[in-house]
């Protein structure tokens, strides 16, 4: 079982990876961070707080995810939705 410190380190690492990936596509989530309470618990999985963002950021994030779904997820492309 991981210690609270190790759980916090893991959560910080994943949060940094997510921040880097989002910034690579031009998205910044200003409230992105680690939930320290979940990292201290021995029973809960560590949580990453995505936080709040403005409408423009939410729209850009939705666009990036939609683009990804169209190209990488079978059954989500526009051509497959047509009867």
N, C-alpha and C positions, 0 to 999 in steps of 0.2 A: 504494500500500500504506500502511496506517495505521501510525503509530508506536505503540510500546508505551503511551505516555501516552494517545494517542487511543483505543486499544482499551480501556484501563482506564476512561476517561471514558464510553465507550459502555456498557460493562458496568455501571458504577455507575448510569447513567441508567436502563437497563432494570431493574436490581434495585430502584431506587426506585419505578419504575412498578408493578412487581409487588407490592412492599410496600404501596403505596397502594391498589391494587385489592383485595388480600387484606384489609387493614384495613377497607375499605369494607363488607365482608361479615362483619366480626367475627372475622377470622382473623389471628393473629400467628405467624409462623414465627421463633422466636427465633434460629435459626442462619442465617437468610437472609443471603447475602453474595456477594461476587465472589471467584472463584478467581484469586488474583494470578498464579500460575504460568502459567495458560492465557492470561492477558492479555499476559504478557511474551514469549510464544512467537510467532514469526513464522509458524509452521506450524499451530498449533491455533487453533480458533475460541474466543473468550473464553467461559468458562463461568460460570454463576450457580449457586452452591451453595444448594440448598434446605435442606440441613441436617436436623437431627433435630427431632422434635416429640413431644409426649405424645399418648396415645390419643384424648383429647377433641378436640384440635386436628386430628388426622388424620381423625377421624369427621366433624367439621364441614366440613373441606375436601372430603371425599368427598361429603357431602350437597350442598354448593354445586355441585360438578361434576355430580352426578347431576341436580339440578334444572335446570341449564343444558342438559344433554343432552336431557332430556325436552321442553324448550320450544324449543330452537334447532337440534337436530341431527335431521334426518329419519331415521326408522327406530328411534329410541331411546325413543319414548313408550310408556307402558304399554298404551295402546289398540292399538298396532301389534304388540304381542307376542302378543296373544291369537289363537288359531287361528280 
